[in-house]
Amino acid sequence: MQKTYEVLWSETAENDLLKIIEYIAQDNPGNALKILDKIKEKVADLSFFPEKCRIVPELYNQGITLYREVVIPPWRVQYRIADSQVFVLSVLDSRQNIEDVLLRRFTPHII
């Protein structure tokens, strides 16, 4: 039997997604809803085989392998797996400096 994971959104990830959708909705509300549905659907798929997605490259380069991401161009959704849960931690636009944002969020004690 296939193991399933509970997918939980952090407040930060929800706020990231809300900002993205609000920004897109300013010009095209219909497209904003399509993008919201697409991101939510891809993230919901993490309830099966969340390990299949890549380790976040910018963090991997720093020796941090705890975090993974699903890419929905141009957005990247970072998460971590713990027991039978997937914690969605952020939704970022890949056109911004991802490394600085991730290091600030995921390793506050280092910076």
MODELLER restraints for C-alpha pairs under 7 A, 6 or more apart:
rsr = mdl.restraints
at = mdl.atoms
rsr.add(forms.Gaussian(group=physical.xy_distance, feature=features.Distance(at['CA:4:A'], at['CA:47:A']), mean=5.31, stdev=0.5))
rsr.add(forms.Gaussian(group=physical.xy_distance, feature=features.Distance(at['CA:4:A'], at['CA:48:A']), mean=5.41, stdev=0.5))
rsr.add(forms.Gaussian(group=physical.xy_distance, feature=features.Distance(at['CA:5:A'], at['CA:47:A']), mean=4.40, stdev=0.5))
rsr.add(forms.Gaussian(group=physical.xy_distance, feature=features.Distance(at['CA:5:A'], at['CA:48:A']), mean=6.49, stdev=0.5))
rsr.add(forms.Gaussian(group=physical.xy_distance, feature=features.Distance(at['CA:5:A'], at['CA:84:A']), mean=4.76, stdev=0.5))
rsr.add(forms.Gaussian(group=physical.xy_distance, feature=features.Distance(at['CA:5:A'], at['CA:85:A']), mean=4.95, stdev=0.5))
rsr.add(forms.Gaussian(group=physical.xy_distance, feature=features.Distance(at['CA:5:A'], at['CA:86:A']), mean=6.33, stdev=0.5))
rsr.add(forms.Gaussian(group=physical.xy_distance, feature=features.Distance(at['CA:6:A'], at['CA:47:A']), mean=5.94, stdev=0.5))
rsr.add(forms.Gaussian(group=physical.xy_distance, feature=features.Distance(at['CA:6:A'], at['CA:84:A']), mean=6.34, stdev=0.5))
rsr.add(forms.Gaussian(group=physical.xy_distance, feature=features.Distance(at['CA:6:A'], at['CA:85:A']), mean=4.63, stdev=0.5))
rsr.add(forms.Gaussian(group=physical.xy_distance, feature=features.Distance(at['CA:6:A'], at['CA:86:A']), mean=6.00, stdev=0.5))
rsr.add(forms.Gaussian(group=physical.xy_distance, feature=features.Distance(at['CA:7:A'], at['CA:44:A']), mean=6.69, stdev=0.5))
rsr.add(forms.Gaussian(group=physical.xy_distance, feature=features.Distance(at['CA:7:A'], at['CA:47:A']), mean=6.06, stdev=0.5))
rsr.add(forms.Gaussian(group=physical.xy_distance, feature=features.Distance(at['CA:7:A'], at['CA:85:A']), mean=5.89, stdev=0.5))
rsr.add(forms.Gaussian(group=physical.xy_distance, feature=features.Distance(at['CA:7:A'], at['CA:86:A']), mean=4.71, stdev=0.5))
rsr.add(forms.Gaussian(group=physical.xy_distance, feature=features.Distance(at['CA:7:A'], at['CA:87:A']), mean=6.12, stdev=0.5))
rsr.add(forms.Gaussian(group=physical.xy_distance, feature=features.Distance(at['CA:8:A'], at['CA:86:A']), mean=6.07, stdev=0.5))
rsr.add(forms.Gaussian(group=physical.xy_distance, feature=features.Distance(at['CA:8:A'], at['CA:87:A']), mean=4.98, stdev=0.5))
rsr.add(forms.Gaussian(group=physical.xy_distance, feature=features.Distance(at['CA:8:A'], at['CA:88:A']), mean=6.01, stdev=0.5))
rsr.add(forms.Gaussian(group=physical.xy_distance, feature=features.Distance(at['CA:9:A'], at['CA:87:A']), mean=5.95, stdev=0.5))
rsr.add(forms.Gaussian(group=physical.xy_distance, feature=features.Distance(at['CA:9:A'], at['CA:88:A']), mean=4.74, stdev=0.5))
rsr.add(forms.Gaussian(group=physical.xy_distance, feature=features.Distance(at['CA:9:A'], at['CA:89:A']), mean=6.70, stdev=0.5))
rsr.add(forms.Gaussian(group=physical.xy_distance, feature=features.Distance(at['CA:10:A'], at['CA:87:A']), mean=6.82, stdev=0.5))
rsr.add(forms.Gaussian(group=physical.xy_distance, feature=features.Distance(at['CA:10:A'], at['CA:88:A']), mean=5.89, stdev=0.5))
rsr.add(forms.Gaussian(group=physical.xy_distance, feature=features.Distance(at['CA:10:A'], at['CA:89:A']), mean=5.49, stdev=0.5))
rsr.add(forms.Gaussian(group=physical.xy_distance, feature=features.Distance(at['CA:12:A'], at['CA:89:A']), mean=6.48, stdev=0.5))
rsr.add(forms.Gaussian(group=physical.xy_distance, feature=features.Distance(at['CA:12:A'], at['CA:90:A']), mean=6.18, stdev=0.5))
rsr.add(forms.Gaussian(group=physical.xy_distance, feature=features.Distance(at['CA:13:A'], at['CA:88:A']), mean=6.35, stdev=0.5))
rsr.add(forms.Gaussian(group=physical.xy_distance, feature=features.Distance(at['CA:13:A'], at['CA:89:A']), mean=5.07, stdev=0.5))
rsr.add(forms.Gaussian(group=physical.xy_distance, feature=features.Distance(at['CA:13:A'], at['CA:90:A']), mean=4.01, stdev=0.5))
rsr.add(forms.Gaussian(group=physical.xy_distance, feature=features.Distance(at['CA:13:A'], at['CA:91:A']), mean=5.56, stdev=0.5))
rsr.add(forms.Gaussian(group=physical.xy_distance, feature=features.Distance(at['CA:16:A'], at['CA:90:A']), mean=6.43, stdev=0.5))
rsr.add(forms.Gaussian(group=physical.xy_distance, feature=features.Distance(at['CA:16:A'], at['CA:91:A']), mean=5.45, stdev=0.5))
rsr.add(forms.Gaussian(group=physical.xy_distance, feature=features.Distance(at['CA:16:A'], at['CA:92:A']), mean=6.90, stdev=0.5))
rsr.add(forms.Gaussian(group=physical.xy_distance, feature=features.Distance(at['CA:17:A'], at['CA:91:A']), mean=5.93, stdev=0.5))
rsr.add(forms.Gaussian(group=physical.xy_distance, feature=features.Distance(at['CA:21:A'], at['CA:32:A']), mean=5.33, stdev=0.5))
rsr.add(forms.Gaussian(group=physical.xy_distance, feature=features.Distance(at['CA:21:A'], at['CA:36:A']), mean=6.64, stdev=0.5))
rsr.add(forms.Gaussian(group=physical.xy_distance, feature=features.Distance(at['CA:24:A'], at['CA:32:A']), mean=5.35, stdev=0.5))
rsr.add(forms.Gaussian(group=physical.xy_distance, feature=features.Distance(at['CA:25:A'], at['CA:32:A']), mean=5.09, stdev=0.5))
rsr.add(forms.Gaussian(group=physical.xy_distance, feature=features.Distance(at['CA:39:A'], at['CA:72:A']), mean=6.90, stdev=0.5))
rsr.add(forms.Gaussian(group=physical.xy_distance, feature=features.Distance(at['CA:53:A'], at['CA:68:A']), mean=6.27, stdev=0.5))
rsr.add(forms.Gaussian(group=physical.xy_distance, feature=features.Distance(at['CA:53:A'], at['CA:69:A']), mean=5.93, stdev=0.5))
rsr.add(forms.Gaussian(group=physical.xy_distance, feature=features.Distance(at['CA:53:A'], at['CA:70:A']), mean=5.77, stdev=0.5))
rsr.add(forms.Gaussian(group=physical.xy_distance, feature=features.Distance(at['CA:54:A'], at['CA:68:A']), mean=5.47, stdev=0.5))
rsr.add(forms.Gaussian(group=physical.xy_distance, feature=features.Distance(at['CA:54:A'], at['CA:69:A']), mean=5.85, stdev=0.5))
rsr.add(forms.Gaussian(group=physical.xy_distance, feature=features.Distance(at['CA:55:A'], at['CA:65:A']), mean=6.20, stdev=0.5))
rsr.add(forms.Gaussian(group=physical.xy_distance, feature=features.Distance(at['CA:55:A'], at['CA:67:A']), mean=5.83, stdev=0.5))
rsr.add(forms.Gaussian(group=physical.xy_distance, feature=features.Distance(at['CA:55:A'], at['CA:68:A']), mean=4.11, stdev=0.5))
rsr.add(forms.Gaussian(group=physical.xy_distance, feature=features.Distance(at['CA:55:A'], at['CA:69:A']), mean=6.27, stdev=0.5))
rsr.add(forms.Gaussian(group=physical.xy_distance, feature=features.Distance(at['CA:56:A'], at['CA:67:A']), mean=6.02, stdev=0.5))
rsr.add(forms.Gaussian(group=physical.xy_distance, feature=features.Distance(at['CA:56:A'], at['CA:68:A']), mean=5.11, stdev=0.5))
rsr.add(forms.Gaussian(group=physical.xy_distance, feature=features.Distance(at['CA:56:A'], at['CA:69:A']), mean=5.82, stdev=0.5))
rsr.add(forms.Gaussian(group=physical.xy_distance, feature=features.Distance(at['CA:58:A'], at['CA:99:A']), mean=5.40, stdev=0.5))
rsr.add(forms.Gaussian(group=physical.xy_distance, feature=features.Distance(at['CA:59:A'], at['CA:65:A']), mean=6.85, stdev=0.5))
rsr.add(forms.Gaussian(group=physical.xy_distance, feature=features.Distance(at['CA:66:A'], at['CA:80:A']), mean=6.28, stdev=0.5))
rsr.add(forms.Gaussian(group=physical.xy_distance, feature=features.Distance(at['CA:67:A'], at['CA:78:A']), mean=6.63, stdev=0.5))
rsr.add(forms.Gaussian(group=physical.xy_distance, feature=features.Distance(at['CA:67:A'], at['CA:79:A']), mean=5.68, stdev=0.5))
rsr.add(forms.Gaussian(group=physical.xy_distance, feature=features.Distance(at['CA:67:A'], at['CA:80:A']), mean=4.84, stdev=0.5))
rsr.add(forms.Gaussian(group=physical.xy_distance, feature=features.Distance(at['CA:68:A'], at['CA:78:A']), mean=5.65, stdev=0.5))
rsr.add(forms.Gaussian(group=physical.xy_distance, feature=features.Distance(at['CA:68:A'], at['CA:79:A']), mean=5.42, stdev=0.5))
rsr.add(forms.Gaussian(group=physical.xy_distance, feature=features.Distance(at['CA:68:A'], at['CA:80:A']), mean=6.01, stdev=0.5))
rsr.add(forms.Gaussian(group=physical.xy_distance, feature=features.Distance(at['CA:69:A'], at['CA:76:A']), mean=6.40, stdev=0.5))
rsr.add(forms.Gaussian(group=physical.xy_distance, feature=features.Distance(at['CA:69:A'], at['CA:77:A']), mean=5.24, stdev=0.5))
rsr.add(forms.Gaussian(group=physical.xy_distance, feature=features.Distance(at['CA:69:A'], at['CA:78:A']), mean=4.24, stdev=0.5))
rsr.add(forms.Gaussian(group=physical.xy_distance, feature=features.Distance(at['CA:69:A'], at['CA:79:A']), mean=5.89, stdev=0.5))
rsr.add(forms.Gaussian(group=physical.xy_distance, feature=features.Distance(at['CA:70:A'], at['CA:76:A']), mean=5.93, stdev=0.5))
rsr.add(forms.Gaussian(group=physical.xy_distance, feature=features.Distance(at['CA:70:A'], at['CA:77:A']), mean=5.30, stdev=0.5))
rsr.add(forms.Gaussian(group=physical.xy_distance, feature=features.Distance(at['CA:70:A'], at['CA:78:A']), mean=6.70, stdev=0.5))
rsr.add(forms.Gaussian(group=physical.xy_distance, feature=features.Distance(at['CA:71:A'], at['CA:77:A']), mean=6.34, stdev=0.5))
rsr.add(forms.Gaussian(group=physical.xy_distance, feature=features.Distance(at['CA:74:A'], at['CA:93:A']), mean=5.81, stdev=0.5))
rsr.add(forms.Gaussian(group=physical.xy_distance, feature=features.Distance(at['CA:74:A'], at['CA:94:A']), mean=5.45, stdev=0.5))
rsr.add(forms.Gaussian(group=physical.xy_distance, feature=features.Distance(at['CA:75:A'], at['CA:91:A']), mean=6.65, stdev=0.5))
rsr.add(forms.Gaussian(group=physical.xy_distance, feature=features.Distance(at['CA:75:A'], at['CA:92:A']), mean=5.48, stdev=0.5))
rsr.add(forms.Gaussian(group=physical.xy_distance, feature=features.Distance(at['CA:75:A'], at['CA:93:A']), mean=4.50, stdev=0.5))
rsr.add(forms.Gaussian(group=physical.xy_distance, feature=features.Distance(at['CA:75:A'], at['CA:94:A']), mean=5.48, stdev=0.5))
rsr.add(forms.Gaussian(group=physical.xy_distance, feature=features.Distance(at['CA:76:A'], at['CA:91:A']), mean=5.71, stdev=0.5))
rsr.add(forms.Gaussian(group=physical.xy_distance, feature=features.Distance(at['CA:76:A'], at['CA:92:A']), mean=5.29, stdev=0.5))
rsr.add(forms.Gaussian(group=physical.xy_distance, feature=features.Distance(at['CA:76:A'], at['CA:93:A']), mean=6.32, stdev=0.5))
rsr.add(forms.Gaussian(group=physical.xy_distance, feature=features.Distance(at['CA:76:A'], at['CA:94:A']), mean=6.24, stdev=0.5))
rsr.add(forms.Gaussian(group=physical.xy_distance, feature=features.Distance(at['CA:77:A'], at['CA:90:A']), mean=5.68, stdev=0.5))
rsr.add(forms.Gaussian(group=physical.xy_distance, feature=features.Distance(at['CA:77:A'], at['CA:91:A']), mean=4.43, stdev=0.5))
rsr.add(forms.Gaussian(group=physical.xy_distance, feature=features.Distance(at['CA:77:A'], at['CA:92:A']), mean=6.43, stdev=0.5))
rsr.add(forms.Gaussian(group=physical.xy_distance, feature=features.Distance(at['CA:78:A'], at['CA:88:A']), mean=6.10, stdev=0.5))
rsr.add(forms.Gaussian(group=physical.xy_distance, feature=features.Distance(at['CA:78:A'], at['CA:89:A']), mean=5.61, stdev=0.5))
rsr.add(forms.Gaussian(group=physical.xy_distance, feature=features.Distance(at['CA:78:A'], at['CA:90:A']), mean=5.27, stdev=0.5))
rsr.add(forms.Gaussian(group=physical.xy_distance, feature=features.Distance(at['CA:78:A'], at['CA:91:A']), mean=6.47, stdev=0.5))
rsr.add(forms.Gaussian(group=physical.xy_distance, feature=features.Distance(at['CA:79:A'], at['CA:86:A']), mean=6.60, stdev=0.5))
rsr.add(forms.Gaussian(group=physical.xy_distance, feature=features.Distance(at['CA:79:A'], at['CA:87:A']), mean=5.32, stdev=0.5))
rsr.add(forms.Gaussian(group=physical.xy_distance, feature=features.Distance(at['CA:79:A'], at['CA:88:A']), mean=4.30, stdev=0.5))
rsr.add(forms.Gaussian(group=physical.xy_distance, feature=features.Distance(at['CA:79:A'], at['CA:89:A']), mean=5.12, stdev=0.5))
rsr.add(forms.Gaussian(group=physical.xy_distance, feature=features.Distance(at['CA:80:A'], at['CA:86:A']), mean=5.80, stdev=0.5))
rsr.add(forms.Gaussian(group=physical.xy_distance, feature=features.Distance(at['CA:80:A'], at['CA:87:A']), mean=5.36, stdev=0.5))
rsr.add(forms.Gaussian(group=physical.xy_distance, feature=features.Distance(at['CA:80:A'], at['CA:88:A']), mean=6.80, stdev=0.5))
rsr.add(forms.Gaussian(group=physical.xy_distance, feature=features.Distance(at['CA:81:A'], at['CA:87:A']), mean=6.32, stdev=0.5))
rsr.add(forms.Gaussian(group=physical.xy_distance, feature=features.Distance(at['CA:104:A'], at['CA:111:A']), mean=6.64, stdev=0.5))
